[in-house]
Amino acid sequence: MTERPSLSPREARDRYLAHRQTDAADASIKSFRYRLKHFVEWAEERDITAMRELTGWKLDEYETFRRGSEVSPATLNGEMQTLKNWLEYLARIDVVDEDLPEKVHVPTIPDGEESNDEMLEPEEAKKLLRAMRSDPTHYGTAKHALLELLWFTGCRVGAARSLDLRDYHSGERFVTFHHREGTPLKNDSDGERAVGLPEAVCEVLDYYIEHHRESSHDDHGRKPLFTTTQGRASENTARVWTYLATQPCLHGPCPHGKERETCAYLHIHSASKCPSSLSPHRIRTGSITWQRDCGLPAEVVSERVNATLEVIEKHYDQATKRQRLEERRRPYITNLELDLEADS
């Protein structure tokens, strides 16, 4: 009987990621790497030098370890599903026993816990945008322009930073998202689309381009829309801009009792520590909910934000059942009325 190939957890992880390069988007590969990183580190700490050493008992120990790390049910579900998929690949190439993947327990997600309810509330978004539009020190800055774009398009932060200057069409008031080398979209070419913008948003973007955008190129010789002195803004830089743009002290007193003039959270290295600042994902969640509340059909929102109807319903749209009735379906109730007097 041929002896099984001996791959360390790290070697097996790298081989799997290389295999998935042909059928998964770059963002998905990045997610797989992050999820498997925890298992690789756990295995190395326990001197597991070869994947063929794994057993159902050890897999259960790992799940118990991750549960003890107080990760959310949704996070644990994703990590264990990725682990199972990885082991299925390794079983196919005879690195582990063929029945090992079935020993991975993928926990179910309790109803209501598949999404995080935290989001940029529409009313808060209005206050932030109103404050920045009316304050010359903030108007048209990178953080202001990015918040306007994220809120009114509902796009992912990776899609926002992928935009080139040529992708913004000021006169026609829309942006086009393209899947290009160095700036991939989450869903590859399926994520390419044109998204319309309100006139006020274009005025902000126009001012940003004229007064605040750094005139620089990226490593591919392209002119990014969002730039720093080094070139295209990184995803981390864009995140910092959103943290700074969502601090409530922009439009009112600090809810945490701090003075804005002396608050350390205003520094780029500490912005994420502000208890009230929000990540791009929370802005996207709020935007999608708001767009639906504004009466945009689900199919239209789906196209604008590049997400399926199922994903929007499950993970992004945070309107309550009563809100959905009153703000979205109530106007159609009159269409269901019967004129019983007409035939009498």
C-alpha distance (Angstrom), angle and dihedral (degrees) to the residues before:
residue distance angle dihedral
M1 . . .
T2 3.80 . .
E3 3.79 113.3 .
R4 3.80 115.4 -116.9
P5 3.82 116.6 -104.3
S6 3.80 110.5 -97.7
L7 3.78 111.1 -130.5
S8 3.78 124.2 167.0
P9 3.82 116.5 -130.5
R10 3.80 90.1 -103.6
E11 3.80 93.7 47.9
A12 3.80 91.3 47.3
R13 3.80 91.0 48.7
D14 3.81 92.1 51.6
R15 3.81 92.3 46.9
Y16 3.81 91.2 51.7
L17 3.81 92.9 48.9
A18 3.80 90.5 49.3
H19 3.81 88.9 50.9
R20 3.82 92.0 51.2
Q21 3.80 93.1 50.8
T22 3.80 89.3 87.2
D23 3.80 97.2 56.1
A24 3.82 107.7 23.5
A25 3.80 132.9 70.2
D26 3.79 119.5 -110.9
A27 3.80 90.3 -109.7
S28 3.81 90.1 54.7
I29 3.81 91.7 49.7
K30 3.79 88.7 51.6
S31 3.82 89.6 51.2
F32 3.82 92.5 48.8
R33 3.80 90.7 50.2
Y34 3.79 92.1 50.7
R35 3.81 93.8 47.6
L36 3.81 94.1 47.5
K37 3.80 92.6 44.5
H38 3.81 89.9 77.5
F39 3.80 92.5 54.0
V40 3.81 94.0 45.9
E41 3.80 92.0 51.1
W42 3.81 91.6 45.2
A43 3.82 91.5 50.8
E44 3.79 93.7 47.2
E45 3.79 91.6 50.4
R46 3.81 87.9 55.7
D47 3.80 94.4 47.7
I48 3.80 94.6 -112.4
T49 3.79 97.6 159.0
A50 3.81 99.9 172.1
M51 3.78 131.6 38.6
R52 3.81 90.5 -135.6
E53 3.82 87.2 70.4
L54 3.80 91.3 69.1
T55 3.79 119.9 112.1
G56 3.75 136.3 176.3
W57 3.80 88.2 -100.2
K58 3.80 92.6 56.1
L59 3.79 91.7 47.1
D60 3.78 89.4 53.0
E61 3.80 89.8 49.3
Y62 3.80 89.5 53.7
E63 3.80 93.0 50.6
T64 3.81 89.4 49.8
F65 3.80 89.2 50.0
R66 3.81 92.3 52.6
R67 3.79 92.2 46.5
G68 3.79 87.4 54.6
S69 3.78 89.0 56.4
E70 3.83 87.7 68.1
V71 3.78 95.5 -123.1
S72 3.78 117.0 165.6
P73 3.83 119.9 -96.5
A74 3.80 89.9 -111.8
T75 3.81 92.1 51.8
L76 3.80 93.0 48.0
N77 3.79 90.5 47.8
G78 3.80 91.3 53.1
E79 3.80 93.9 46.2
M80 3.80 95.1 49.2
Q81 3.81 92.7 45.1
T82 3.81 90.0 52.4
L83 3.81 89.6 47.7
K84 3.79 90.0 52.3
N85 3.81 92.5 48.9
W86 3.79 89.6 50.1
L87 3.79 92.8 51.1
E88 3.81 90.9 48.1
Y89 3.79 88.3 58.2
L90 3.80 91.7 47.0
A91 3.81 90.9 48.9
R92 3.80 89.9 52.3
I93 3.81 90.9 56.7
D94 3.83 92.1 43.0
V95 3.80 97.8 -111.3
V96 3.83 93.1 123.2
D97 3.81 134.5 20.1
E98 3.78 112.4 -74.2
D99 3.80 92.2 -123.0
L100 3.83 95.4 50.0
P101 3.84 96.2 90.9
E102 3.82 89.5 58.7
K103 3.80 88.8 59.4
V104 3.79 91.6 64.3
H105 3.78 110.0 101.9
V106 3.81 111.6 -143.8
P107 3.81 105.5 -164.5
T108 3.77 118.9 -138.5
I109 3.78 119.8 -120.2
P110 3.82 114.8 -117.9
D111 3.80 114.6 -120.5
G112 3.77 110.7 -87.2
E113 3.80 94.8 22.9
E114 3.80 98.5 84.2
S115 3.78 91.1 89.3
N116 3.76 135.8 38.3
D117 3.80 111.9 -121.0
E118 3.80 93.2 -151.1
M119 3.77 110.8 109.1
L120 3.77 142.5 140.5
E121 3.79 100.7 -83.5
P122 3.82 114.7 -132.7
E123 3.79 92.7 -121.6
E124 3.79 91.1 51.2
A125 3.80 90.4 47.4
K126 3.80 89.9 53.6
K127 3.80 91.2 51.3
L128 3.80 92.7 49.0
L129 3.80 94.3 46.7
R130 3.80 92.4 44.2
A131 3.80 90.6 50.9
M132 3.80 94.2 49.9
R133 3.78 94.0 43.1
S134 3.81 90.4 53.7
D135 3.82 98.2 42.5
P136 3.83 115.5 78.5
T137 3.82 90.9 -156.4
H138 3.81 91.3 61.2
Y139 3.80 103.2 27.7
G140 3.77 112.9 114.6
T141 3.78 95.9 -2.0
A142 3.79 118.1 142.0
K143 3.81 92.9 -101.7
H144 3.81 90.9 49.2
A145 3.81 94.2 46.9
L146 3.80 91.6 47.5
L147 3.81 93.5 49.3
E148 3.81 90.6 50.2
L149 3.80 91.0 50.8
L150 3.82 95.5 44.8
W151 3.79 93.2 47.1
F152 3.79 98.6 45.5
T153 3.82 96.6 41.4
G154 3.82 101.7 31.3
C155 3.80 88.5 -141.6
R156 3.80 125.4 156.3
V157 3.79 116.9 -100.2
G158 3.81 89.8 -115.8
A159 3.79 89.6 57.2
A160 3.81 91.5 48.9
R161 3.81 93.5 52.9
S162 3.82 90.2 45.7
L163 3.80 91.3 65.0
D164 3.77 117.3 110.9
L165 3.78 122.2 -152.2
R166 3.81 88.6 -107.1
D167 3.83 90.2 57.3
Y168 3.79 91.3 67.5
H169 3.81 113.0 82.0
S170 3.78 106.4 -167.1
G171 3.79 98.9 179.3
E172 3.80 94.7 48.3
R173 3.82 91.4 37.2
F174 3.79 103.1 -129.8
V175 3.80 142.7 102.7
T176 3.79 127.9 -139.5
F177 3.78 122.2 -145.4
H178 3.81 116.0 -147.9
H179 3.80 132.4 -173.5
R180 3.80 104.2 -129.4
E181 3.78 139.8 161.0
G182 3.79 109.4 -79.3
T183 3.80 93.3 12.8
P184 3.81 106.8 58.5
L185 3.78 122.7 177.9
K186 3.79 119.3 -128.5
N187 3.80 92.8 -112.3
D188 3.80 95.7 35.4
S189 3.81 114.0 -135.7
D190 3.81 89.7 -11.6
G191 3.80 86.4 69.6
E192 3.80 93.7 60.3
R193 3.79 112.4 113.7
A194 3.80 146.6 132.9
V195 3.82 118.0 -113.3
G196 3.79 124.4 -166.7
L197 3.80 123.1 -130.8
P198 3.83 133.2 -154.9
E199 3.80 116.9 -111.1
A200 3.82 93.6 -111.5
V201 3.81 90.8 56.1
C202 3.80 90.9 51.6
E203 3.80 89.8 51.1
V204 3.81 88.9 56.5
L205 3.80 92.6 47.0
D206 3.80 91.3 47.4
Y207 3.81 90.9 52.3
Y208 3.80 91.5 46.6
I209 3.80 91.7 52.1
E210 3.80 93.2 47.6
H211 3.79 99.5 42.1
H212 3.83 112.1 17.6
R213 3.79 110.6 23.5
E214 3.80 114.0 105.5
S215 3.80 109.9 -127.4
S216 3.78 98.8 -126.5
H217 3.81 142.3 126.5
D218 3.78 131.8 -131.1
D219 3.81 127.7 -124.9
H220 3.81 90.3 -83.9
G221 3.79 94.6 55.1
R222 3.80 93.3 -106.6
K223 3.79 127.6 132.9
P224 3.84 108.9 -120.0
L225 3.78 121.7 -150.6
F226 3.80 92.8 -137.5
T227 3.78 111.8 46.0
T228 3.78 146.2 166.1
T229 3.79 127.7 -163.1
Q230 3.83 87.1 -87.8
G231 3.80 95.5 54.6
R232 3.81 131.1 -99.7
A233 3.78 112.9 24.3
S234 3.80 111.3 -107.2
E235 3.78 120.7 -124.5
N236 3.80 89.0 -109.7
T237 3.81 91.4 53.4
A238 3.79 90.1 50.3
R239 3.80 89.3 51.4
V240 3.79 90.8 52.7
W241 3.80 89.6 51.6
T242 3.80 90.3 54.7
Y243 3.80 91.6 48.7
L244 3.81 89.5 53.4
A245 3.81 92.7 43.8
T246 3.82 95.1 53.1
Q247 3.81 99.7 50.3
P248 3.84 106.7 122.6
C249 3.81 92.5 -141.0
L250 3.80 86.0 77.8
H251 3.80 88.9 79.1
G252 3.80 106.0 17.9
P253 3.80 148.3 -1.1
C254 3.80 117.2 -39.7
P255 3.83 109.0 -97.2
H256 3.80 88.1 -147.4
G257 3.79 96.8 58.2
K258 3.82 97.1 -108.1
E259 3.79 130.2 133.5
R260 3.79 112.3 -120.4
E261 3.81 92.9 -141.4
T262 3.81 92.6 60.6
C263 3.83 102.1 26.9
A264 3.79 114.6 127.0
Y265 3.82 90.3 -152.1
L266 3.80 89.6 75.9
H267 3.80 89.7 70.0
I268 3.80 114.8 95.2
H269 3.81 92.2 -124.1
S270 3.82 92.8 54.1
A271 3.81 103.3 33.4
S272 3.80 93.1 101.8
K273 3.81 90.2 57.2
C274 3.79 92.8 65.5
P275 3.84 104.2 110.4
S276 3.80 91.0 -138.8
S277 3.81 101.3 43.8
L278 3.80 116.4 106.1
S279 3.78 134.9 -145.1
P280 3.82 123.2 -124.6
H281 3.81 89.8 -101.7
R282 3.82 90.8 60.8
I283 3.80 89.6 50.1
R284 3.80 89.9 51.0
T285 3.81 91.2 50.0
G286 3.79 91.8 50.2
S287 3.79 92.5 45.6
I288 3.79 94.1 52.0
T289 3.80 92.0 48.9
W290 3.81 90.4 47.2
Q291 3.80 93.7 48.3
R292 3.79 89.9 53.1
D293 3.80 90.6 47.4
C294 3.80 89.0 51.8
G295 3.79 87.9 62.9
L296 3.79 100.3 -102.7
P297 3.82 108.3 150.5
A298 3.78 114.8 -109.9
E299 3.79 90.4 -116.3
V300 3.81 91.5 55.5
V301 3.81 92.8 48.6
S302 3.80 89.1 47.7
E303 3.81 90.4 57.0
R304 3.80 94.0 44.3
V305 3.81 96.0 51.0
N306 3.82 97.5 32.0
A307 3.80 97.7 -124.1
T308 3.79 132.0 121.0
L309 3.78 120.8 -106.3
E310 3.81 89.6 -113.2
V311 3.80 93.1 52.6
I312 3.81 92.0 47.1
E313 3.80 92.0 50.7
K314 3.79 94.6 45.8
H315 3.78 104.7 36.9
Y316 3.79 111.3 17.9
D317 3.78 116.0 24.8
Q318 3.82 103.6 84.3
A319 3.80 99.3 176.8
T320 3.79 113.7 128.8
K321 3.79 121.5 -119.7
R322 3.82 90.1 -105.0
Q323 3.82 91.0 49.9
R324 3.78 90.4 51.5
L325 3.79 90.0 53.0
E326 3.79 98.0 45.3
E327 3.80 100.4 38.6
R328 3.80 103.3 30.3
R329 3.79 112.1 22.3
R330 3.80 104.1 26.2
P331 3.84 93.7 76.1
Y332 3.80 89.0 60.0
I333 3.81 94.3 52.5
T334 3.80 91.1 86.4
N335 3.79 88.0 62.9
L336 3.79 88.5 64.2
E337 3.78 96.3 55.6
L338 3.83 118.4 114.0
D339 3.79 122.2 -140.7
L340 3.81 96.0 -138.8
E341 3.79 92.2 171.8
A342 3.81 94.0 63.2
D343 3.81 95.4 76.7
S344 3.78 97.6 40.2
